[in-house]
Amino acid sequence: MSGNATERGASRSSIGRRRVLCGVGIMFLTSTIHGVARAEIRGERRLSLYNPHTDERFDDTYWCDGAYVEQSRKRINWLMRDFHRDAVAPIDADLLDLLNRLTATIETERSVEILSGFRTAATNRLLQHEGHHAAAHSEHLLGKAADIRIGGIRLKHLRRAALALNAGGVGTYWRDGFVHVDVGPVRHW
């Protein structure tokens, strides 16, 4: 009997050690996975924007440690407003991320010139009346589009980089010297 009791005690001790080791292993694995997840969301995203119509600039962090910076979003919304009417609307976060990825793709720290961001329906109709290429159901009306150029970057390179991202619409206006990008359906013209 005492041999049986010793075996049971050793068996319980062995099971106890396995549980502890298994628990430690799970805790290590969990902390490693959470560490990787935290590492993926840490950091910041920056944009450098310039509106030549209003001579306004934004050069700051707009996303930090997994969240959009509200003050930066407000400043960007203002810079990308319909300057014809001083009408402000929220600029889609995906558009900001697209502009961030675009500047990273072409490896520039120069400002993205915002020729047109958000547009009201009235401004869109005015542009159509003046003969500009303003689509009736433009993504600009939703804060999901920007007409851009970047000083020192050839239009064909900007266009190629935007197309490579495959993130939405890309229109090239060779004569007017800008590229339209949006986060609507993938298409190009």
N, C-alpha and C positions, 0 to 999 in steps of 0.2 A: 504494500500500500504506500509506503513512504516513497518508493520509486515512482509510482503513479502520480503522487502529489507533486513530486519534483518535476516530472515531465510536464504536468499541467501548468505548473508555475513557470517553467521555461517556455512553454508554448504561449502562455498569456504574455509573458515578457516579450517574446518574439513578435506577437501580434501587435502589442503596444508600440514596439519600436517601428514596425512597418507603418502603422498608422501615423506616427509622428513623422517619419521620413516622407511618407506620401503627402502628408499635410504640408510639410516644408517644401516639397517639390511643387505642389499646387500653388503655394504662396509665391514661390520663386517664378514659376511660369506666369502666373497672373500679374505679378509686378513687372515682369519683362514685357508682357503683352501691353499692359497699360503704359509702360515707359515708351514703347514704340509708338503707341497711339498718341501719347502726349508729344513725343518728338515730331510726329507728323503735323500736328496742329500748332506747334510753337513757331515763333518767328513773326515776320511781318511782310506785308505787301505794300509797296510804295507806288505812287504815280506822280509824274511830273506833267501837268497840264497847263496849257496856255490858250486863252481865248483872245485872238487878235482883234476881234470886234469891240471888246470891252477893256482890253489891256489888263486882264485879270489873270493871276497865276495861282496854281495849287502845286506844291511840291512837298509832299508829306506822306506819312503812313496812313492808309485807309483801312487796313485790316491788321489785327495784332492778336497773337495767341488764340486763334480760333474764332475771333469775332470781329465784325466790322466796327470801326470807330465812328460813333454817331456824329461827333463834331466834324470829322472829316467828310462824312457823307453829306452833311448839310452844306459845307463849303463847296463840295463838288456839284451838288444839285444847283447851287446858286451860279457857279461858273458855267454850267452847261444848260442854263435856263434859256427860254425863248427870249433873247435879248431885245427883239422887236417890241415885245409887250411886257418885259420884266416878269414873265409868268414862270413860276418854278414848279417843278414836279419831281418826284423821286426818280433818280436814275437807277436803272436795274443793276443790281450787284453783279450779275453775270457779265454785263457790259464792262464794268470796272475791271473785273478779273480778265476779260478778253483783252482790254487795253494793256493791262499789266503783262500778260503772257506775250502779247505782240511786241512790246518793247524789249522783253527778255529774248525773244526769238531773233530779233534783228540786232540785239546786243548794243543798244544805245541808251545813253542816259539823257539824251536831249528831250525836250518837252514835246508832248503830243499836242499839236495845234488843233483845237476844237473849233471847226468852222461852223458846225451846226450840231447841237445836241437835241434836247427836248424841243418840240415845236407844238404850238397850239394848232387847232384845226384852222383857225383864221389865218395864221401865218402860212400854213401849208397851202391853203387856197390862194393866197397872195403870190407865193412863189410859183405855183402852177400858172397863174394868170400872167406873170412876168416871163414865162417860158422856161423856167427851171425844171429840172427833172425831179419833181416832188410827187411821189406815188400817193394816190388817194387814200390808201390804207397803210401809210408809212409807219415803220417801227419807231420813227422819231416821235410820233404822237403818243407813244407808250413809254418813252424814256429808255428805249432799248436799242438806239442807234446813234452813231456819231459819224460825221463827215470829218475826216482828219488828214493831216499831212505832218511830216516830221522833217524839219530843216536838215539838209545834208543827206537825206535818204531819198534815193531815186524812187519815183512812183512805182516803177515795175518791181522793185525789191520789196516795197511796202505791200503791194498787191500780192506778190508771191508768198510773203510771210503770212498775210491774213488768210489766204486760201489754204495754206498748209495747216493752219489751226483747225479748219473744218468745224467752226463753232457757230456758224450762222451765215447771213448774207454778206457778200462782198461785191461792191460795185466800183468800177474804176471810171473816173471822169477825167480822161487824159487832157482834154482841152482846158478844163477848169483847175486841174492840178491837185486833185484830192481823191482819196479812197473812202468809200462808204463802208462801214462795218456795222453789223447788227447781230443780235442774239436771237433772231427769229429762225425760221426754217433755213437749212443749208441750201444755198443757191448762189449763183454769180452772174454778173453781166458786165 
